[in-house]
Amino acid sequence: MRGLRMMIAAAAAAALSVIAAPAPALADAGELTLGIYWHNTGATKTVSLTCDPVGGTHPDAEDACADLTKADGDISRIPHTGASCPPLYDPVTVFAFGTWNGRSVFFAEEHTNDACANVATGGNVFNF
């Protein structure tokens, strides 16, 4: 877990160092790096997501941006889907960093598996 924290901190610091000054706020403009880290294997998968305009490497950028827009870029405010998640123990940490409407975003949360992480965060943002 220490390695993951260091990796996330380094990636976030690198991303924030590129931002010299906040861009003028556009309606729900966001640029995020989203990731899933599997504790058992050490594997990490990341995608990029931009909103307004919608884009990046996220496979369902439009729905992910819709969830983030409703939550004003705060992933912790996106409601649980209400679905159950599988009783499989394959712990992950999902994380996000970047900007939303000119402010820094950082999110990290541990879950029992990637399906549960997806359900807990609305079903779209970490669905990759």
C-alpha positions as a printed Julia matrix, in Angstrom:
128×3 Matrix{Float64}:
   0.0     0.0     0.0
   2.93    2.33    0.69
   4.08    1.91   -2.92
   0.62    2.82   -4.2
   0.51    5.97   -2.08
   3.92    7.01   -3.36
   2.88    6.3    -6.96
  -0.35    8.29   -6.65
   1.4    11.18   -4.89
   4.13   11.31   -7.54
   1.62   11.2   -10.39
  -0.54   13.87   -8.78
   2.49   16.09   -8.13
   3.6    15.71  -11.75
   0.13   16.54  -13.03
  -0.2    19.56  -10.76
   3.26   20.87  -11.67
   2.14   21.12  -15.29
  -0.67   23.45  -14.3
   0.95   26.87  -14.06
  -2.26   28.77  -13.36
  -5.89   27.74  -13.18
  -7.64   27.98  -16.52
 -10.72   30.11  -16.72
 -13.59   28.04  -15.39
 -15.79   26.59  -18.08
 -19.08   24.92  -17.36
 -18.09   21.58  -15.83
 -14.65   21.55  -17.45
 -12.51   18.72  -16.13
  -9.31   16.91  -16.94
  -8.77   13.81  -14.82
  -6.57   10.76  -14.7
  -8.55    7.82  -13.3
  -6.96    4.61  -12.1
  -7.5     1.23  -10.51
  -4.71   -0.42   -8.52
  -5.04   -4.15   -7.71
  -3.38   -4.92   -4.37
  -2.85   -8.65   -4.98
  -0.98   -8.28   -8.28
   0.34   -4.72   -8.16
  -1.26   -4.04  -11.56
  -2.56   -0.57  -12.31
  -4.87    0.53  -15.1
  -5.37    4.22  -15.89
  -7.43    6.22  -18.34
  -7.79    9.91  -19.1
 -11.08   11.75  -19.0
 -11.9    15.25  -20.19
 -15.27   16.9   -19.82
 -16.41   19.97  -21.78
 -15.52   18.82  -24.34
 -16.02   15.14  -23.55
 -13.03   13.0   -24.47
  -9.98   11.1   -23.32
  -9.28    7.37  -23.27
 -12.16    6.5   -20.93
 -14.42    4.0   -22.79
 -17.63    5.7   -21.59
 -16.51    9.3   -21.18
 -19.97   10.76  -21.75
 -21.64    8.9   -18.84
 -18.61    9.39  -16.57
 -18.73   13.14  -17.27
 -22.47   13.2   -16.61
 -21.93   11.64  -13.16
 -19.09   14.04  -12.39
 -21.12   17.03  -13.53
 -23.98   16.13  -11.17
 -21.44   15.81   -8.33
 -19.52   19.0    -9.28
 -16.38   16.93   -9.85
 -16.48   15.35   -6.37
 -16.44   11.56   -6.84
 -17.34   11.0    -3.19
 -20.69   12.73   -3.89
 -21.67   10.37   -6.72
 -24.39    8.07   -5.37
 -24.03    4.28   -5.1
 -25.82    2.49   -7.95
 -27.89    0.42   -5.52
 -26.7    -2.8    -7.17
 -25.02   -5.51   -5.17
 -21.41   -6.36   -5.83
 -19.84   -9.83   -6.04
 -18.49  -11.43   -2.85
 -14.98  -11.72   -4.3
 -11.96  -10.53   -2.34
  -9.52   -8.96   -4.8
  -8.82   -5.59   -3.15
  -8.35   -2.48   -5.24
  -7.79    1.19   -4.71
  -9.48    3.47   -7.2
  -8.01    6.93   -7.6
  -8.44   10.14   -9.54
  -6.47   13.33   -9.85
  -6.56   16.4   -12.04
  -8.73   19.5   -12.21
 -12.43   20.31  -12.25
 -13.54   23.86  -13.04
 -10.06   25.13  -12.22
  -9.69   23.43   -8.83
  -7.53   20.45   -7.97
  -9.17   17.06   -7.6
  -7.76   14.11   -5.68
  -9.71   11.0    -4.76
  -8.61    7.58   -3.52
 -10.76    4.83   -2.01
 -10.19    1.15   -1.27
 -12.76   -1.54   -2.15
 -12.94   -5.34   -1.96
 -12.84   -5.63   -5.77
 -13.13   -3.49   -8.9
 -16.82   -4.32   -9.43
 -17.65   -3.07   -5.93
 -15.6     0.08   -6.55
 -17.59    0.7    -9.72
 -20.96    0.17   -7.98
 -19.95    2.41   -5.06
 -19.0     5.28   -7.38
 -22.1     5.37   -9.57
 -21.23    2.75  -12.18
 -19.51    4.94  -14.76
 -16.41    6.77  -13.55
 -14.36    3.63  -12.78
 -16.01    1.43  -15.4
 -12.97    0.65  -17.53
